[in-house]
């Protein structure tokens, strides 16, 4: 949310250049790739029944939550990678 507010602030106060546009395209592509990867990971992990193996179920649910956290980093990293590739950091100084 803070990222979106900061981006709107930059868009209103400065001219949006190619590095920002490519960064946002990277975020969109990163979200799509992340969702596809997470759905495959979630289907591949078969959690045991909570009534027969409570500890195993708890560990499995925790592993799925950690997988979602790891996948959520992908759009942010793609934004900064494309932003840097197209010279966004050199224009900020």
C-alpha angles and dihedrals in degrees: 000000000000089000091055093049091048091049092051089049090053092046092053097044102036136033112264110239133193094274092063093045092050090045091056091047086053090053091052093047090044091053092050093047091045093052092048092049093045093050090053092047092049092051093046094054110075110195120210121242114279093224096054100033112020096168093049091049092050092050091047094051089048091051090053090050091050090049090055091050092051092048092049090064091063099079092048093050092046091052093053093042094053091040090056094043091056093048101257096143093051090057095050096070 
